[in-house]
């Protein structure tokens, strides 16, 4: 199969990780293309067994320049004649569904609340284009249910995100980040970690609020693009980096404060590393955390503090939750489960053409 993976931007993020993992796992038997905006940072360690097509610069916002982007997609449609067009992100979900044949399109919605709640004015477009895809994929049952509430359901399927099992294969690397984390571990009783970009979706203010009432613990944020000045003594922002999951080995608890989510890759990576989690009860997070591997809580300091303290205050409890976290990953969120689910959808598209 000739498969297009089409995404708006190529900075590090959950959707980009999905694209990378699909390319990595499907390219040996198929011809893979990534069509993207930005500088391609997320594909840096992906090898050369696929074709890169840069469409434009980093541009998430909607503008008149997207008319040019639309015609570029049409051009590549007829130049390469893909068998499968897999769209990611709301913007490419719109342009791609207009530019390519409906019968070839799989559109993955990486968190329906990003449209339904955060950018509701675009919901009317999602409704208008709901039949312009062979399959629309929700990454959680929450997303599938919210789409059904908006009368988007006939061609919708749930496929949980999956992540590669780096826990068994990651290598210890000595670098300034690991040196810093080792120093932090020596200085503080416990390390509470978050891996995420800083944006209005992510509640960095809540992260700081939790850290303020738990000064005995280190709070480490990985993923900030800009250097942040004036941080409290127990807060460390270490910046954006590739393969950030490798630093989860230094975390006692992983937290993710957020306004809305699909099914966050950082949470699944934490489960794979056996790190208990406390996260905002939004999107698909409540389907992942069951009280044994972690907790989904309301967006307030008191609830986060209570559950973090519950986990780390008892060594045996923390170890038991760590084991449950690892087990829940193996049972539900492996890369093999996700790839096989997408392969089944792709193969059904090809079968329908015959």
C-alpha positions in Angstrom: 0.0 0.0 0.0 1.0 3.6 -0.6 0.1 5.4 2.5 0.1 9.2 3.2 0.4 10.4 6.8 -0.7 14.0 6.7 -0.3 16.3 9.7 -0.3 20.1 10.3 2.9 20.5 12.2 6.0 18.4 13.0 7.0 19.6 16.5 7.3 17.0 19.2 3.8 15.9 20.4 1.3 13.1 20.8 -0.1 13.1 17.3 3.4 13.3 15.8 4.4 10.3 17.9 1.5 8.3 16.5 2.6 9.2 13.0 6.2 8.2 13.7 5.2 4.9 15.2 2.9 4.0 12.3 5.6 4.9 9.8 8.2 2.9 11.7 6.0 -0.2 12.0 4.4 -0.1 8.5 7.2 1.1 6.2 8.9 -2.4 5.8 5.8 -3.7 3.9 4.4 -0.5 2.5 5.4 2.8 0.8 5.1 5.6 3.4 5.0 9.4 3.0 4.7 12.0 5.7 3.3 15.3 4.5 3.8 18.0 7.2 4.2 21.6 8.1 7.2 22.9 10.1 10.8 21.7 10.2 10.3 18.0 10.7 11.8 17.8 14.2 9.6 14.8 15.1 11.0 12.8 12.2 14.6 13.3 13.1 15.3 9.8 14.4 12.9 8.0 12.0 15.4 6.9 9.4 15.0 7.1 5.7 12.6 4.3 4.9 9.9 6.8 3.9 9.4 10.0 1.9 9.3 13.4 3.6 7.2 16.2 2.0 7.3 19.5 3.7 4.2 21.5 2.9 4.9 24.8 4.6 6.3 26.4 7.7 5.0 25.8 11.2 1.5 27.2 11.0 -1.4 25.9 13.2 -3.6 28.9 12.7 -6.2 29.1 9.9 -5.5 31.8 7.3 -6.0 32.6 3.6 -2.6 31.0 2.9 -4.3 27.6 3.5 -5.7 27.9 0.0 -2.2 27.3 -1.3 -1.8 24.4 1.2 -5.1 22.9 -0.1 -3.8 22.9 -3.7 -0.5 21.4 -2.7 -2.5 18.5 -1.2 -4.4 18.1 -4.5 -1.1 18.2 -6.4 0.4 15.4 -4.3 -2.9 13.4 -4.6 -2.5 13.2 -8.3 1.3 12.9 -8.4 1.5 9.9 -6.1 -2.0 8.4 -6.1 -2.0 7.1 -2.6 -4.0 4.1 -1.6 -4.5 5.4 2.0 -4.6 9.0 3.2 -4.4 9.2 7.0 -5.1 12.7 8.3 -4.1 14.0 11.7 -5.2 17.2 13.5 -8.3 19.4 12.9 -6.8 21.6 10.2 -5.5 18.7 8.0 -8.7 16.9 8.8 -10.6 19.7 7.0 -8.2 20.3 4.1 -7.4 16.7 3.6 -11.1 15.6 3.4 -11.6 18.3 0.7 -8.5 17.4 -1.2 -8.5 13.6 -1.3 -11.0 10.9 -2.2 -13.4 10.1 0.6 -13.0 6.4 0.0 -9.3 6.5 0.9 -9.4 8.7 4.0 -8.8 7.8 7.6 -9.1 10.8 9.9 -7.8 10.5 13.5 -9.3 13.0 15.9 -6.6 13.5 18.6 -9.0 14.8 21.2 -12.5 15.9 20.1 -12.7 18.5 22.8 -10.0 20.5 21.0 -12.8 21.3 18.6 -16.0 20.8 20.7 -14.7 22.9 23.7 -11.7 24.9 22.8 -12.6 25.9 19.2 -16.3 25.3 19.0 -16.7 27.7 16.0 -15.1 24.9 13.9 -17.6 22.3 15.0 -20.0 23.2 12.2 -17.2 22.3 9.7 -16.7 18.9 11.4 -20.4 18.2 11.0 -20.4 19.2 7.4 -17.5 16.9 6.6 -18.5 14.0 8.8 -19.2 11.7 5.8 -16.0 12.8 3.9 -14.0 9.9 5.2 -14.0 6.2 5.0 -13.3 6.1 8.8 -13.1 8.6 11.6 -11.0 7.4 14.5 -11.5 8.5 18.1 -8.6 7.7 20.3 -10.8 7.2 23.4 -14.4 6.1 24.0 -14.9 9.5 25.5 -14.2 11.0 22.0 -16.4 8.5 20.3 -19.3 9.4 22.7 -18.8 13.1 22.3 -18.8 12.8 18.5 -22.0 10.8 18.7 -23.6 13.6 20.7 -22.9 15.9 17.7 -24.4 13.3 15.3 -21.0 12.1 14.0 -21.2 8.4 14.4 -21.9 6.3 11.2 -18.2 5.9 10.2 -16.6 6.3 13.6 -14.4 3.7 15.3 -12.3 3.8 18.5 -8.6 2.9 18.4 -6.7 3.5 21.6 -3.3 5.1 21.2 -0.4 2.8 21.8 3.3 3.4 22.6 6.5 1.5 22.0 7.8 -0.4 25.0 10.9 1.7 25.7 11.0 0.4 29.3 12.7 -2.8 28.2 14.9 -1.3 25.5 16.0 2.2 26.6 19.6 2.8 27.3 21.1 4.9 30.1 22.6 8.0 28.5 24.9 10.4 30.4 24.0 14.0 29.4 23.3 17.3 31.1 19.7 16.3 31.6 20.4 13.0 33.4 23.1 14.7 35.4 20.5 17.4 36.5 17.9 14.7 37.3 20.3 12.7 39.4 21.2 15.9 41.3 17.5 16.6 41.8 16.9 13.1 43.1 19.7 13.5 45.7 18.3 16.8 46.9 14.6 16.0 47.2 12.6 13.1 48.8 10.5 12.4 45.7 10.3 13.6 42.1 6.9 14.6 40.6 7.3 14.8 36.8 5.3 16.2 33.9 6.2 15.8 30.2 4.2 18.3 28.0 4.5 21.4 26.0 3.4 24.6 27.8 0.2 26.0 26.2 -3.2 27.2 27.2 -4.4 23.6 27.0 -1.9 22.5 29.7 -2.3 24.0 33.1 1.2 25.0 34.0 -0.3 27.4 36.6 -1.9 24.4 38.4 1.5 22.6 38.3 3.1 25.5 40.1 0.2 25.7 42.6 0.7 22.0 43.5 4.4 22.5 43.8 3.9 25.4 46.2 2.0 23.3 48.7 4.4 20.4 48.5 7.8 22.0 48.9 9.4 18.8 50.1 9.2 17.3 46.6 10.8 18.2 43.3 8.4 19.1 40.5 10.1 18.6 37.1 8.5 19.8 33.8 10.0 18.6 30.6 8.8 20.2 27.3 8.9 23.9 27.7 10.3 25.6 24.6 11.3 28.9 26.3 13.5 29.3 29.4 11.3 30.2 32.4 12.7 32.6 35.0 11.8 33.0 38.7 10.8 29.5 39.4 10.4 28.2 43.0 13.3 26.3 44.5 11.5 22.9 44.1 10.4 23.5 40.4 12.7 22.6 37.5 11.8 23.3 33.8 14.3 21.3 31.8 13.2 22.2 28.2 12.1 20.4 25.1 13.9 17.3 24.1 13.7 14.2 21.9 12.8 10.8 23.6 11.7 12.6 26.8 10.1 9.3 28.0 13.6 8.0 28.8 13.7 10.4 31.9 10.6 8.8 33.4 12.9 6.4 35.3 13.7 9.3 37.6 10.0 10.0 38.4 8.1 8.7 41.5 4.8 10.1 40.2 3.8 11.5 36.8 1.2 14.3 36.7 -0.7 15.9 33.8 -2.8 19.0 34.6 -4.8 19.8 31.5 -8.0 21.5 30.3 -8.8 18.9 27.7 -7.2 15.8 26.2 -7.7 12.9 23.8 -5.5 10.0 25.0 -2.2 11.5 26.1 0.9 9.6 25.0 2.8 10.8 28.0 0.4 9.0 30.3 0.7 5.7 28.3 4.5 6.1 28.4 4.4 6.5 32.1 2.3 3.4 32.5 4.9 1.5 30.4 7.7 2.7 32.7 5.6 1.7 35.8 5.1 5.2 37.1 1.9 5.9 39.0 -0.1 8.8 37.6 -2.3 11.7 38.8 -4.0 13.6 36.0 -6.9 15.8 35.2 -10.2 13.9 34.7 -10.6 15.1 31.1 -11.0 13.3 27.7 -9.9 9.6 27.7 -7.8 9.9 30.9 -10.7 8.5 33.0 -10.6 5.3 30.8 -7.0 4.7 31.6 -6.6 5.5 35.3 -8.6 3.2 37.6 -7.3 3.9 41.1 -4.8 1.0 40.9 -2.4 2.6 38.4 -3.2 6.2 39.2 -6.0 8.7 39.6 -8.0 11.1 37.4 -8.9 14.1 39.5 -10.5 17.5 39.2 -8.4 20.5 38.3 -7.6 21.9 41.7 -4.5 21.9 43.9 -6.1 20.0 46.8 -7.1 16.9 44.8 -3.7 16.6 43.1 -1.9 17.1 46.4 -4.1 14.5 48.1 -3.5 11.8 45.5 0.2 12.5 45.1 0.7 12.2 48.8 -1.4 9.0 48.9 0.9 7.4 46.4 4.3 8.4 47.7 3.6 8.3 51.5 3.7 4.5 51.5 6.6 2.7 49.8 4.7 -0.6 49.4 1.7 1.1 48.0 3.8 3.0 45.5 5.5 -0.2 44.4 2.1 -2.0 44.0 0.7 0.9 41.9 3.9 0.8 39.8 3.3 -2.9 39.1 -0.4 -2.2 38.2 0.7 0.6 35.9 3.0 -1.6 33.9 0.4 -4.4 33.7 -2.3 -2.0 32.4 0.0 -0.8 29.7 0.8 -4.4 28.5 -2.9 -5.3 28.5 -4.3 -2.3 26.6 -1.8 0.2 25.2 1.0 -1.5 23.4 2.2 -0.3 20.0 1.3 -3.7 18.5 -2.4 -3.3 19.4 -2.6 0.2 17.9 -0.8 -0.7 14.7 -2.8 -3.8 14.1 -6.0 -1.9 14.5 -5.0 0.7 11.9 -3.7 -2.0 9.6 -7.2 -3.6 9.7 -8.8 -0.2 8.7 -6.3 0.4 5.9 -6.7 -3.2 4.5 -10.5 -2.8 4.5 -10.1 0.4 2.4 -8.0 -1.5 -0.1 -10.4 -4.5 -0.1 -13.3 -2.1 -0.9 -11.6 -0.9 -4.0 -11.5 -4.4 -5.5 
